[in-house]
């Protein structure tokens, strides 16, 4: 199959040859290969300035990331054969990592499938497509999933805000079987119900699995505060691990209803409370009431979604950690996390250091957390390495 060429400017191939998969619109030689000659999702052959082929991919002339590489093989296109092969490799890795079928099966670029996320909940898979190229291959994606997994249900949660950047419509659709409103999953030996049709993103956040397991270890016998709790993943696991009392804070009543359901599911209802409130308002109110906690988990949404949000977002992380430290009991543990790629790991650590000094505290970092292994990091794509967490023992002189 002869693919239309997408020619790059001089020296703009270096990042791609180092392993990255993205082409930005300002890197394209539009004199030789005008972007407006392509339709969103067209298959292309990406070439350097001399016409030497780097690999095959797909294009969207209307997006800042105007092309994504799929293969270094010049004529390999995004189709059923490639998708089946990549899904088979992804499944083999997850089967090696986990003994139960609850995980992220496909993590976009980390699994060589940019623009595609697939989460597995036993016999149900939830698919999220975020690029025009992957949207065009939707039929082939469904076929590959049937070939590799043969799931009972395939749900398309194509309502991500990222789709707007690609000019794609937002929709939720059951592509196969009958999707339940919510279903069961298991993580670190704890059972949960997750809302698939109306929950956040694909319904559950598998990326914090390892960090939650570590939190269980530190929760035993203590009072735990889970801020931005969503479905209670941290809080309920802390209660199951033996926390004496857990308070989950979230602004969503629907999320807190699932916290209560998940606490009941694991028979820890008497030790898990909920508070519907803005996180910052709740932390202030708890401080005014003189409350203290032995373990505080901060897992906020991305405060820094774009580079231009950095200053404002950094201030939000600073304020959040500052308010949490004010509630921490002597010799307590603060777990501070961020899913903002644009917040560097060192910057979050520096925030914790600064607020510790303001509170006359000594922080000892006893563990550092990352995204779980079902969110593999591509070593040439720093954007795939987004989740960071610090476990700090806090003492006061």
N, C-alpha and C positions, 0 to 999 in steps of 0.2 A: 504494500500500500504506500503510495507516494503522498507524503504529508506536505502541506504548505509550509514554507520556511518562515521563521521569525528570527530576523537578524539582529544581533546585539551591536552596540557601539564598541569601539576599541577599548580593551581591558575590562569590559563589564562582564566577562566570562569567569573571572578569577574566583568569585565566591561560589559559583556553580561548580566549577572544577574541584573546589575544595569539599564539595558535598552538599551544599545548600540546594534547595529545590525551588526557590522563588525567583521570579523575574519581575522587577519593578518597571513601571511604564517609562520612567526617565532613562532606563538602560537600553531601550530599544532604538535601533536605527530606523526611525519612521520614514526617512527618505527612501530607503530600499524596501522596507516592509511596513507600509502604513498600517497602524493599528485599526483604523476605521474600515479596513478591507476584511476584517474578521467578524464573525458572529460569536456571541458569548458561548463558550463551550467547545469551539472548534479545536480539533486535534492539530498540533503543529510540530514541526521539527525545529528545535532551538539551535541556532548557529552562532558561532563567534563572528567577529568582524570580518574574518577572511573567508567565511562560508563553511568552516569546518563544523560538522555536526557535534553538538554536546549531548543531545538526547531528545527524546520525544516527550510531549506534554500536552496541555490544553491551555487555551487562552480566553481571557475576557477583556476586551478593549476598553471597557468602562470602569475597570477596577484599578486601584493603585498597584496592587499585586496583579499584574496583567497576565502572568503565565505561571504555571507550576509544572515542574518536571515530574514525569511518571516513571520513566525508565531511561537508563543510559544506552539502551539498545535503540538505534535510530528509528526503526520501523515498528516498535512495539507500542500499541495504542491502549487506551483505557477501554477494555472490553471484558467479556465474560471470562476469557482464559486468564488474563492478568489478575482480575479480581479474585477468581477462584484460587489462584496460586498464592496471592498475598494473604487472603483469608485463611487458607490452610496453614501457612507459616505462623500467622498470628494465633490461631487456635492451638497449634502445637506448643507454642511458648506458654500460653496461659494454662494449658493442661499440665505442663511441667511445673508451673508456679503454684497452682491452686488445686486443692482436692475437691472443690465444689464449684458448680457452674455459675458463679456470681462474680462478675468482673467486667472491666472494659475490654472488649474483644479487639476493637480497632481504635487506635489513638492517632488518627490523621497522619501527619508527616513521620511520626515515630514508628509507624508501621508501613511506611511507603505508600500511603493512600491519602494524600493531602485533600482536605475538604470533606473527609468522611470520619464519623465517629459512630461506633456501635457498642452499646452496652448490653450485656447478657444477664438475664434474670431467669435462670433455669431454661425452660422451654420457650421463653419469650425473649425477643431481642428488640431493642429500641434503637432506631437509626436516626442520625442527625446529619443532614447534608448541608454544607455551607457554601459551596462554590457552584458556578454555572456548569463547569466541566463535569462534576460529579452528578449534578442534577440531570444532565443530559444522559448520563449512564445509569439512571435509576433502575430501569428494567433489568439491566445486566447485574446491578448490585443485588437486587432481589433474587435473581436466578442463582448467583453465586452463593448467597446465604442459604438457599434451599439445598444446593449441592453439598455444601460443607457442613451445615448444621441441621438442616431439615427441621426448623423450629415450628412449634404449634402456632405462634403468633409473631408477626412482624409489624411493629408500630413505627410510623414515620413521625418523629417530633421535629418537623421542619419549621419551627417558629422562633429560631434564634435570631437575635438582632443582627448577627453577622451577615445574614442573607441579604439584608437591605443594601449592604456595601457591594454586593454582586448583582443588584437589580433583580433579585428573586422574590417571589411572593412568599408569604408566611402561611403555613397550614399544618394541621395535624391530621393524620390519615392512617387508618388501619389497612395495611397492604395485604395482609394474610391473616386468616383466622379471626377470632373475636377477642379484642383487647379488653382486659378487665380494668376497672377504674383504678384499682391498686392491687398489688400482689406482694408475696413474701420474698424476702431474701435473707441470707445469713452472712454475717461478717464477724470475724474474730470470735466465733462461737455464740454470737448473740443474734436473735431473730428480729426482723423489722418488717413493717409494712411500708411500702412506698407508693405515692400517688403517681402513676405513670401518665395519665391523660392530662392532669392539671397541675402537676408538681413543677418544680424548677428544672429546667433543661431536660435531662432524660429521666428525672425522678429521684435519682440518688447520686451521691458524689463518692465514687469509689476511690478517688485519689488520696484521701486521708487515711486509708485503711491501716497502714503501718503506724502512723502517728496516734491513731485511736487505740491501737494495741498497747503502745507505750504509755499512753494516758491511763489505761486500766491499771497498770502496775503502780502508778503514783497515787491513784485515787482511794486506795483501801483505807477505810476508817476515817476519812476526812470529809469536810464540807466542800462541795464542788459547785462552781458557777460556770455554766455553759452559755456563753454570749454569742448571739447569732446562731441559735441552736438548730434551726430548720427542723428536722424530724427527730432530733435528739440523739444523733449518731454518737457524739462524744458523751453526752450526759447519761443516756441509758446504759451505754457500755461501762461508764464509771460506776453506776449504781449496781450493775450485775457483778462488777469486780469487788464490791464491798464498801463503796462510799456510804457514809452514814446519812448524808443528805445531799440532794442535787437540786439545783434551781436552773431551769432552762428559760432563757430570754429570747423572744423573737417578736417581730412586729406583725407576724401573720397568725391569725387565729386558726386558720386551716393547718398550718405547720404545727402549732401547739396541740391541736387535737390529735395529730399523729404522734406527737411526743407522748401524750397520755395513753394512746392505744398501744404504742410500743413498750411503754413501761408496764402496762397490764399484760401484754404478751409475754414478758419476761418476769412477771410476778415481782416487780419492784415498785409498784404504784405508791406504796406508803412512803417511799424515800425519794420520789421524784415530783417536784413541784414545777409549775409553769408561771410565767409572767409575760403578758402581752404588753409590749412597750417598745418605743424607740430605745436602742441600746444605750445611747449616751444619757438619755433621760433616766433610764432604769439604774445605771451605775451611780448617777448623782443621788437618786432617791435612796438607794441602798446605803450609800455613804452617809447621808443625812440621818438614816435610821441606826447607824452604828454597826451595820452588818460586817462580818468578816468571813473569809473563805480560805480553806487550806490549799485549794487548787482552783485556778481560774483558767479557762480556755477561751481564747480570743480567735475566732475564725470568721472574720468579716468578709463581705463581698469585696470584689476588686475596687479599691478606692482610686486606683490609678489605671484607667482603661486605655488612656492615650498619653503620649509623652507630654503633651501640653497640660495634662492634669497633675503633673508630678508634684509641684509645690503644694497645691491644695490637698492632694491625697496624702502626702507625707505628713502634713499637719494633722490630718484625721487619724493616721496611725499613731502619731505622737500623743494626741489627746486621749485616744482609746487606751493605750498602754499606761498612760499617766493615771487615768481614772481607775484602771484595774489594780495597779500597785497600791493605791490608797485603800483598797478593800482586802488586800492580801494579809493573812495572819502571819505572825512571825514564823520564819522557817517554812514559808509556803512555796508552792510551785506555780510559776506563771508559764503558760503555754501560749506563745504569741505566733500567729500564722499569717501568711499573706499569699493570695493567689494572683497578685498583680505581677505580671512579668516585668513591668517597667519599674518595680521596686526591687532594687538589687538586694541580695541577701545581706551584704555588708551594711546597707542603709537601714534595714530593719534592725539589725543587731545594734547599730549606732543609736537608733531611737530608744531601744531598751536601755542602753548604757546611760544615755542622757537623762531619761526619766528616773532611772535608779539613783543617779546622783542627786537629782532634785528632791528625792524622798529620803536621802541619806541611807540608801540601801546598798548592799553588796550583792551583785548578781554573779552566780556561778552557772555557766552553761553546762548542763549535765547531759544534754542530747541535742542533736540537730536533726530535723525531719525534712523529708523530701516527698515528692509524689510517689505513689506505689509503683511496683514493677509492671503493672498492667498499663502504665502510662510511660512507656520507654522513651528516654531522651535520645534524640538524634545528635551525636556529638558535633556535627557541623551546623546544627540549627539551634541556636541558643533560645529561640522562641518556644521550643518544646520543653525547656527546663523552667517552669514557672512557679511551682509551689515550694514554699519554704516555711519552716517552723523551728522555733527555738524553745527548748525546755530549760527554764532558768530557776535554780534554787535561790530564793531571796532571803537574805538575813539583814537585820538592822543592828547597828552598833549600840 
